[in-house]
Amino acid sequence: MTDPILHEILQKLGRIEEKQDRVRVDLDKEQEHARENRAAIHQKLGDLTDRMTKVESSITVAAGIDVQVRNELNAMKPAVEDFTRMRSIGLSAVGVIALGGTAFGASLIWWGEQMITAIRGFLRIS
């Protein structure tokens, strides 16, 4: 027959092994959960990095477009200034021509009246 103390020790060792197996299973679950969390964090970091890269690219493109527009506006500035200068010269010329035309028309009217008066005097028509 076996010794009751030895039997009790073997039972306690069996319970200790069962508890150790449960702790090992719990530890494995925790490690798997931690691994999944780390993978999710890495995925989120990767997504964030991709988004930041796209934002940086968009900013770079927008800055390039801004510079291009400014350069084109600066290139057109002399043309706009020339157009403004030609417009003011044109308006001045129109003003001079209008004033000259008015003076010429007034002169024709005066000359016509003088001619009518001279002809009436010559023909002695009152």
Rosetta constraint file for C-alpha pairs under 8 A:
AtomPair CA 2 CA 6 HARMONIC 7.20 0.50
AtomPair CA 2 CA 7 HARMONIC 7.02 0.50
AtomPair CA 3 CA 7 HARMONIC 6.24 0.50
AtomPair CA 4 CA 8 HARMONIC 6.08 0.50
AtomPair CA 5 CA 9 HARMONIC 6.10 0.50
AtomPair CA 6 CA 10 HARMONIC 6.13 0.50
AtomPair CA 7 CA 11 HARMONIC 6.26 0.50
AtomPair CA 8 CA 12 HARMONIC 6.21 0.50
AtomPair CA 9 CA 13 HARMONIC 6.06 0.50
AtomPair CA 10 CA 14 HARMONIC 6.14 0.50
AtomPair CA 11 CA 15 HARMONIC 6.29 0.50
AtomPair CA 12 CA 16 HARMONIC 6.09 0.50
AtomPair CA 13 CA 17 HARMONIC 6.13 0.50
AtomPair CA 14 CA 18 HARMONIC 6.23 0.50
AtomPair CA 15 CA 19 HARMONIC 6.18 0.50
AtomPair CA 16 CA 20 HARMONIC 5.98 0.50
AtomPair CA 17 CA 21 HARMONIC 6.06 0.50
AtomPair CA 18 CA 22 HARMONIC 6.25 0.50
AtomPair CA 19 CA 23 HARMONIC 6.09 0.50
AtomPair CA 20 CA 24 HARMONIC 6.06 0.50
AtomPair CA 21 CA 25 HARMONIC 6.15 0.50
AtomPair CA 22 CA 26 HARMONIC 6.08 0.50
AtomPair CA 23 CA 27 HARMONIC 5.97 0.50
AtomPair CA 24 CA 28 HARMONIC 6.08 0.50
AtomPair CA 25 CA 29 HARMONIC 6.21 0.50
AtomPair CA 26 CA 30 HARMONIC 6.20 0.50
AtomPair CA 27 CA 31 HARMONIC 6.08 0.50
AtomPair CA 28 CA 32 HARMONIC 6.15 0.50
AtomPair CA 29 CA 33 HARMONIC 6.09 0.50
AtomPair CA 30 CA 34 HARMONIC 6.04 0.50
AtomPair CA 31 CA 35 HARMONIC 6.05 0.50
AtomPair CA 32 CA 36 HARMONIC 6.19 0.50
AtomPair CA 33 CA 37 HARMONIC 6.21 0.50
AtomPair CA 34 CA 38 HARMONIC 6.12 0.50
AtomPair CA 35 CA 39 HARMONIC 6.17 0.50
AtomPair CA 36 CA 40 HARMONIC 6.20 0.50
AtomPair CA 37 CA 41 HARMONIC 6.18 0.50
AtomPair CA 38 CA 42 HARMONIC 6.08 0.50
AtomPair CA 39 CA 43 HARMONIC 6.11 0.50
AtomPair CA 40 CA 44 HARMONIC 6.18 0.50
AtomPair CA 41 CA 45 HARMONIC 6.10 0.50
AtomPair CA 42 CA 46 HARMONIC 6.09 0.50
AtomPair CA 43 CA 47 HARMONIC 6.19 0.50
AtomPair CA 44 CA 48 HARMONIC 6.04 0.50
AtomPair CA 45 CA 49 HARMONIC 6.05 0.50
AtomPair CA 46 CA 50 HARMONIC 6.23 0.50
AtomPair CA 47 CA 51 HARMONIC 6.22 0.50
AtomPair CA 48 CA 52 HARMONIC 6.10 0.50
AtomPair CA 49 CA 53 HARMONIC 6.15 0.50
AtomPair CA 50 CA 54 HARMONIC 6.30 0.50
AtomPair CA 51 CA 55 HARMONIC 6.16 0.50
AtomPair CA 52 CA 56 HARMONIC 6.07 0.50
AtomPair CA 53 CA 57 HARMONIC 6.14 0.50
AtomPair CA 54 CA 58 HARMONIC 6.11 0.50
AtomPair CA 55 CA 59 HARMONIC 6.12 0.50
AtomPair CA 56 CA 60 HARMONIC 6.11 0.50
AtomPair CA 57 CA 61 HARMONIC 6.15 0.50
AtomPair CA 58 CA 62 HARMONIC 6.03 0.50
AtomPair CA 59 CA 63 HARMONIC 6.03 0.50
AtomPair CA 60 CA 64 HARMONIC 6.19 0.50
AtomPair CA 61 CA 65 HARMONIC 6.19 0.50
AtomPair CA 62 CA 66 HARMONIC 6.13 0.50
AtomPair CA 63 CA 67 HARMONIC 6.22 0.50
AtomPair CA 64 CA 68 HARMONIC 6.16 0.50
AtomPair CA 65 CA 69 HARMONIC 6.11 0.50
AtomPair CA 66 CA 70 HARMONIC 6.18 0.50
AtomPair CA 67 CA 71 HARMONIC 6.10 0.50
AtomPair CA 68 CA 72 HARMONIC 6.17 0.50
AtomPair CA 69 CA 73 HARMONIC 6.12 0.50
AtomPair CA 70 CA 74 HARMONIC 6.07 0.50
AtomPair CA 71 CA 75 HARMONIC 6.04 0.50
AtomPair CA 72 CA 76 HARMONIC 6.18 0.50
AtomPair CA 73 CA 77 HARMONIC 6.18 0.50
AtomPair CA 74 CA 78 HARMONIC 7.89 0.50
AtomPair CA 75 CA 79 HARMONIC 7.97 0.50
AtomPair CA 76 CA 80 HARMONIC 6.24 0.50
AtomPair CA 77 CA 81 HARMONIC 6.15 0.50
AtomPair CA 78 CA 82 HARMONIC 6.03 0.50
AtomPair CA 79 CA 83 HARMONIC 6.09 0.50
AtomPair CA 80 CA 84 HARMONIC 6.13 0.50
AtomPair CA 81 CA 85 HARMONIC 6.14 0.50
AtomPair CA 82 CA 86 HARMONIC 6.05 0.50
AtomPair CA 83 CA 87 HARMONIC 5.97 0.50
AtomPair CA 84 CA 88 HARMONIC 6.27 0.50
AtomPair CA 85 CA 89 HARMONIC 6.24 0.50
AtomPair CA 86 CA 90 HARMONIC 5.97 0.50
AtomPair CA 87 CA 91 HARMONIC 6.10 0.50
AtomPair CA 88 CA 92 HARMONIC 6.11 0.50
AtomPair CA 89 CA 93 HARMONIC 6.12 0.50
AtomPair CA 90 CA 94 HARMONIC 6.13 0.50
AtomPair CA 91 CA 95 HARMONIC 6.15 0.50
AtomPair CA 92 CA 96 HARMONIC 6.23 0.50
AtomPair CA 93 CA 97 HARMONIC 6.07 0.50
AtomPair CA 94 CA 98 HARMONIC 5.97 0.50
AtomPair CA 95 CA 99 HARMONIC 6.09 0.50
AtomPair CA 96 CA 100 HARMONIC 6.00 0.50
AtomPair CA 97 CA 101 HARMONIC 5.91 0.50
AtomPair CA 98 CA 102 HARMONIC 6.10 0.50
AtomPair CA 99 CA 103 HARMONIC 6.18 0.50
AtomPair CA 100 CA 104 HARMONIC 5.97 0.50
AtomPair CA 101 CA 105 HARMONIC 5.96 0.50
AtomPair CA 102 CA 106 HARMONIC 6.10 0.50
AtomPair CA 103 CA 107 HARMONIC 6.06 0.50
AtomPair CA 104 CA 108 HARMONIC 6.16 0.50
AtomPair CA 105 CA 109 HARMONIC 6.25 0.50
AtomPair CA 106 CA 110 HARMONIC 6.20 0.50
AtomPair CA 107 CA 111 HARMONIC 5.92 0.50
AtomPair CA 108 CA 112 HARMONIC 5.85 0.50
AtomPair CA 109 CA 113 HARMONIC 6.18 0.50
AtomPair CA 110 CA 114 HARMONIC 6.19 0.50
AtomPair CA 111 CA 115 HARMONIC 6.08 0.50
AtomPair CA 112 CA 116 HARMONIC 6.16 0.50
AtomPair CA 113 CA 117 HARMONIC 6.14 0.50
AtomPair CA 114 CA 118 HARMONIC 6.07 0.50
AtomPair CA 115 CA 119 HARMONIC 6.02 0.50
AtomPair CA 116 CA 120 HARMONIC 6.03 0.50
AtomPair CA 117 CA 121 HARMONIC 6.06 0.50
AtomPair CA 118 CA 122 HARMONIC 6.01 0.50
AtomPair CA 119 CA 123 HARMONIC 5.97 0.50
AtomPair CA 120 CA 124 HARMONIC 5.45 0.50
AtomPair CA 120 CA 125 HARMONIC 4.71 0.50
AtomPair CA 120 CA 126 HARMONIC 6.56 0.50
AtomPair CA 121 CA 125 HARMONIC 6.31 0.50
AtomPair CA 121 CA 126 HARMONIC 7.67 0.50
